[in-house]
Amino acid sequence: MSLSGDFADFADPAKKGYQLWAATVNAKGGLHGRKVVLKIADDASNPTQVVTNYQNLITASHVDLVFGPFSSLLTIPAATIASRFGYAFIEPSGAGPAVFALHLHDLFLAQPAPVVSSGDAFANYILSLPAGQRPQTAAYPSADDPFTAPIVTRVRQRLEGAGIKTVYSQTYAAETVDLAPVVSRLVAGKPDLIVSGTGGPDAVAEVKGMAQAHWSPKFLFFTGGPNAPGFASKVGTANAEGIFSTGDWFPGAKRPGNAEFVKAYVAKYGGTAAGIDPAAAEAYACGQLLELVAQRTGKIDNASIIAALHQGTWPTVEGDLSWDADGAPQGADLVVQWAGGQLQPVYPPEQAVTSPVAKPSWAS
């Protein structure tokens, strides 16, 4: 794990998720009567160090099993080493297309969907609306980012195929600070729906710009931003109301073991349920998968884990998981929306905490 370097703050919740799972399973007697012992090596957020770490863990420490690190950047070299030695590679956060382009049969992402399909659930929601309630026009601004742009493109293709007219589409440099030109085009085009490929600060800038122009679309979806800490306080709680985003995990999600996970996490680390980073749930789900394999097959060796996970579905705090031959999960993320001052799952209905609300207008 990245205990130091650029990813350290982001990886810390994942480390806590792994540690919470180990404590939980050990309290129940471990796996097949053996206590789980975690050996964590610092990769310093460096792909070269990742290679050294996994080689040492497998060939020098002779660990029985390995889990994945944080980020797609570090997952790629780690997964390559694990595959070389025939180890199952259950990983929490390597969801980028390049991970699955490795075509590794032993890799399994413990999330409901890969990054590129994370907007599918929102497209499903829009297309589930009665024809008279669907948006007629849409705009698609996006940062030039390998994660956000493909999501926006995929949603656009689906909605255009359903007859929703595109009135604006623009990709801007990822380092763009002044989004006034983008906001001006959005306001001028007055689309019913905006699907915006954002990473956080640009989502805040777009909301503030449209609010200052006293214009808002009927539907507003950001690939990233609304689920970041402090979003509502940055744009104003009233302005956040009705904004959609997507994600793989939320405290109130109706999933196997989720309520118990949330309670245990808060008891062990403090804070509130709302403050739990999804990375913790992703790592915890990696452990749940090992537990389930042990329960279903009576085995916990790497070959058995790989064979078992390629069959059926596996219920975790991240949902009911299954994978294709390359380890890409076959489900869909949750659609979330700011409603009543809280970000809550609203789609699909079977996992929703509440129903979607109509977005209020910012116009004065």
C-alpha positions in Angstrom: 0.0 0.0 0.0 1.0 3.6 -0.4 2.0 4.5 3.1 4.0 7.5 1.7 4.2 9.5 -1.6 1.4 11.1 -3.6 -1.2 8.4 -3.0 -0.7 8.0 0.8 -3.8 10.0 1.8 -6.0 8.3 -0.7 -4.7 4.8 0.1 -5.1 5.2 3.9 -8.8 4.4 3.9 -8.1 1.2 1.8 -5.5 0.1 4.3 -8.1 0.6 7.1 -10.6 -1.4 5.1 -8.2 -4.3 4.9 -7.4 -4.1 8.6 -11.0 -3.9 9.6 -11.8 -7.0 7.5 -8.9 -8.9 9.1 -10.0 -8.0 12.6 -13.6 -9.0 11.7 -12.8 -12.4 10.2 -10.3 -13.1 13.0 -12.9 -12.4 15.6 -14.9 -15.2 13.9 -12.0 -17.6 14.0 -10.1 -16.6 10.9 -10.1 -18.5 7.6 -10.4 -22.3 8.1 -9.3 -21.9 11.6 -6.2 -19.8 10.7 -5.9 -16.2 11.8 -5.3 -13.7 9.0 -2.0 -11.9 9.3 -1.6 -8.8 7.1 1.9 -8.0 5.9 1.8 -4.4 4.5 4.7 -3.1 2.4 5.0 0.6 1.5 5.2 1.2 -2.2 5.9 4.9 -1.8 3.3 5.5 -4.6 5.9 4.3 -7.0 5.3 1.6 -9.7 8.9 0.4 -9.6 8.7 -0.1 -5.9 5.4 -2.0 -6.4 7.2 -4.6 -8.5 9.9 -5.1 -5.9 7.3 -5.3 -3.1 5.2 -8.0 -4.7 8.2 -10.0 -5.8 9.5 -10.0 -2.2 6.1 -10.8 -0.7 5.8 -13.8 -2.9 9.3 -15.2 -3.3 11.0 -14.1 -0.1 8.1 -13.9 2.5 6.2 -16.7 0.8 2.8 -15.2 1.6 -0.2 -17.4 1.0 -2.3 -14.7 -0.7 -2.0 -11.1 -2.0 -4.4 -8.2 -2.3 -4.1 -5.2 -4.7 -2.7 -1.8 -3.9 -4.4 1.6 -4.5 -4.9 3.1 -8.0 -4.8 1.8 -11.5 -1.2 3.1 -11.9 0.0 0.7 -9.2 -2.4 -2.1 -9.8 -1.0 -2.7 -13.3 2.6 -3.7 -12.3 1.3 -5.5 -9.1 -1.2 -7.6 -11.1 1.5 -8.5 -13.6 3.7 -9.9 -10.9 0.9 -11.8 -9.2 -0.1 -13.4 -12.4 3.4 -14.5 -13.2 3.5 -16.5 -10.0 -0.1 -17.8 -10.3 -1.6 -15.8 -7.4 -5.2 -14.7 -7.3 -5.3 -10.9 -7.5 -8.3 -9.4 -5.8 -7.9 -5.7 -5.9 -9.9 -2.7 -4.7 -9.3 0.3 -6.9 -7.6 -0.5 -10.2 -10.7 0.2 -12.3 -9.1 1.9 -15.4 -9.4 0.4 -18.9 -5.6 -0.3 -19.0 -6.0 -2.7 -16.1 -8.4 -5.0 -18.0 -6.4 -4.6 -21.2 -3.8 -6.8 -19.5 -6.2 -9.7 -20.0 -5.3 -11.4 -16.7 -7.5 -14.3 -15.8 -6.5 -14.1 -12.1 -7.5 -10.4 -11.6 -10.8 -9.4 -9.9 -11.9 -5.8 -9.2 -14.0 -5.5 -6.0 -16.3 -2.9 -7.4 -19.6 -3.2 -9.2 -18.3 -1.7 -12.5 -15.2 -0.5 -14.2 -14.6 3.2 -14.6 -15.6 3.4 -18.2 -19.1 2.1 -17.5 -19.7 4.0 -14.3 -22.2 6.3 -16.0 -24.3 3.4 -17.3 -26.6 3.5 -14.3 -27.4 7.2 -14.9 -28.2 6.5 -18.5 -30.4 3.6 -17.4 -32.2 6.0 -15.1 -32.8 8.6 -17.8 -34.1 6.0 -20.2 -36.4 4.5 -17.6 -38.3 7.7 -17.4 -41.6 8.0 -19.3 -41.1 9.6 -22.7 -42.9 12.8 -21.6 -40.5 13.2 -18.6 -37.2 12.5 -20.4 -34.9 15.4 -21.4 -35.2 16.4 -25.1 -31.8 18.0 -25.4 -28.4 17.4 -23.7 -24.9 19.0 -23.4 -21.7 17.1 -22.7 -18.7 19.1 -21.5 -15.8 17.1 -20.1 -12.2 17.5 -19.0 -9.6 15.9 -21.2 -9.1 13.1 -18.7 -8.7 9.3 -19.4 -11.3 8.6 -16.7 -14.0 11.2 -17.2 -14.1 11.6 -21.0 -14.9 7.9 -21.9 -17.7 7.9 -19.3 -19.3 11.0 -20.9 -18.9 9.6 -24.4 -20.5 6.4 -23.5 -23.5 8.1 -21.9 -23.9 10.4 -24.9 -23.9 7.5 -27.4 -26.7 5.8 -25.4 -28.8 8.9 -25.0 -28.4 10.0 -28.6 -29.4 6.5 -29.7 -32.6 7.0 -27.7 -33.3 10.3 -29.6 -32.0 12.9 -27.1 -30.5 15.6 -29.1 -27.0 16.9 -28.4 -26.8 20.7 -28.4 -23.3 21.1 -27.1 -20.2 18.8 -26.7 -16.8 20.1 -25.7 -13.6 18.7 -24.2 -11.4 21.1 -22.3 -7.9 20.8 -21.0 -7.8 19.0 -17.7 -5.8 21.8 -16.1 -8.3 24.5 -17.1 -9.1 26.8 -14.2 -11.4 29.4 -15.9 -14.6 27.5 -17.0 -16.5 30.7 -17.8 -16.4 30.0 -21.6 -17.8 26.5 -21.0 -20.5 27.8 -18.7 -21.5 30.5 -21.2 -22.0 27.9 -23.9 -24.1 25.8 -21.5 -26.3 28.7 -20.6 -26.7 29.8 -24.2 -27.7 26.3 -25.3 -30.2 25.8 -22.5 -30.1 21.9 -22.6 -32.6 20.0 -20.5 -29.7 17.7 -19.4 -26.0 18.2 -18.7 -23.7 15.3 -18.4 -20.4 16.7 -17.3 -17.0 14.9 -17.1 -15.6 16.5 -14.0 -13.1 15.6 -11.3 -14.1 17.9 -8.5 -13.1 21.6 -8.7 -14.5 22.0 -12.2 -17.9 20.7 -11.0 -18.0 23.4 -8.3 -17.0 26.0 -10.9 -19.8 24.9 -13.3 -22.4 25.0 -10.6 -21.4 28.5 -9.4 -21.2 29.8 -12.9 -24.7 28.6 -13.8 -26.2 29.8 -10.5 -24.7 33.2 -11.1 -26.3 33.3 -14.5 -29.6 32.3 -12.9 -30.1 29.3 -15.2 -30.2 25.6 -14.4 -30.9 22.5 -16.4 -33.7 20.1 -15.4 -31.1 17.3 -15.0 -27.5 17.8 -14.0 -25.0 14.9 -13.7 -21.3 15.1 -12.8 -18.9 12.1 -13.1 -17.1 13.4 -10.1 -17.4 16.2 -7.6 -20.8 15.8 -5.8 -19.5 12.9 -3.8 -16.3 14.7 -2.8 -16.0 16.0 0.8 -17.3 19.6 1.2 -19.1 19.8 -2.2 -22.4 21.1 -0.8 -20.6 23.7 1.4 -18.6 24.9 -1.6 -21.6 25.4 -4.0 -24.2 26.1 -1.3 -26.6 23.5 0.1 -29.5 24.9 -1.9 -27.5 24.8 -5.1 -26.4 21.2 -4.6 -30.0 20.0 -4.3 -31.1 17.7 -7.1 -27.6 17.2 -8.6 -26.8 13.6 -9.7 -23.5 11.6 -9.6 -22.5 8.0 -9.4 -20.4 5.8 -7.2 -19.7 2.3 -6.2 -20.5 2.5 -2.4 -22.4 4.6 0.0 -23.2 4.1 3.7 -26.9 3.6 3.2 -26.6 1.2 0.3 -28.8 -1.9 0.7 -26.1 -4.5 0.3 -25.0 -7.7 2.2 -23.1 -6.9 5.4 -23.0 -3.1 4.7 -24.8 -2.0 7.9 -22.4 -4.2 9.9 -19.4 -2.8 8.0 -20.4 0.8 8.7 -21.0 0.1 12.4 -17.7 -1.7 12.8 -15.8 1.0 10.9 -17.1 3.8 13.0 -16.5 1.8 16.2 -12.9 1.1 15.2 -11.9 4.4 13.6 -14.4 7.0 14.9 -16.1 9.6 12.8 -19.5 9.2 11.2 -20.9 6.9 8.5 -21.0 9.8 6.1 -17.3 10.2 6.5 -16.3 6.7 5.4 -14.3 6.8 2.2 -15.5 4.3 -0.5 -11.9 3.0 -0.7 -12.4 1.4 2.7 -15.5 -0.5 1.5 -13.7 -1.6 -1.6 -10.8 -3.1 0.4 -13.1 -4.7 2.9 -15.0 -6.3 0.0 -11.7 -7.9 -1.2 -11.6 -9.7 2.1 -15.3 -10.7 2.0 -14.6 -12.4 -1.3 -11.9 -14.6 0.2 -14.3 -15.4 3.1 -17.0 -16.4 0.7 -14.7 -18.6 -1.4 -13.6 -20.4 1.8 -17.3 -20.9 2.8 -18.5 -22.1 -0.6 -15.6 -24.3 -1.7 -13.9 -25.3 1.5 -10.6 -24.2 -0.1 -8.5 -21.1 0.0 -5.6 -21.8 -2.3 -5.0 -19.4 -5.2 -6.1 -21.8 -8.0 -9.4 -22.5 -6.2 -10.0 -18.8 -5.6 -9.4 -18.0 -9.3 -11.7 -20.8 -10.5 -14.4 -20.1 -8.0 -14.7 -16.3 -8.6 -15.2 -16.9 -12.3 -18.4 -18.7 -11.5 -21.7 -17.3 -10.1 -22.2 -14.0 -8.2 -20.6 -13.0 -4.9 -22.5 -10.7 -2.4 -20.4 -8.0 -0.7 -20.7 -4.5 0.6 -19.9 -3.4 -3.0 -22.9 -5.4 -4.3 -23.4 -8.7 -6.0 -20.1 -9.1 -7.9 -19.2 -11.1 -11.0 -16.5 -10.7 -13.6 -15.6 -11.3 -17.2 -12.5 -13.2 -18.2 -10.3 -10.1 -17.7 -11.5 -9.3 -14.2 -13.8 -6.4 -15.2 -17.0 -6.5 -13.0 -20.3 -7.0 -14.8 -22.6 -4.9 -12.7 -23.4 -1.2 -12.5 -22.7 1.6 -10.0 -25.3 3.4 -8.0 -26.9 6.7 -9.0 -26.7 9.2 -6.2 -28.4 12.5 -5.8 -28.3 15.4 -3.3 -31.7 15.5 -1.7 -32.7 17.2 1.5 -29.1 18.1 2.2 -27.8 14.6 1.9 -26.2 12.6 -0.9 -28.2 9.4 -1.2 -28.6 6.4 -3.5 -31.7 6.9 -5.7 -31.3 4.3 -8.5 -31.7 1.4 -9.2 -34.8 1.1 -7.2 -33.8 -2.1 -5.4 -30.8 -0.4 -3.9 -32.2 3.1 -3.5 -32.7 4.7 -0.1 -35.0 7.3 -1.5 -36.6 8.3 -4.9 -35.1 10.9 -7.2 -36.2 14.5 -6.6 -36.9 17.2 -9.2 -34.0 19.6 -9.4 -35.1 23.1 -8.3 -34.2 26.0 -10.5 -31.5 28.4 -9.7 -33.2 31.2 -11.6 -34.2 34.2 -9.4 
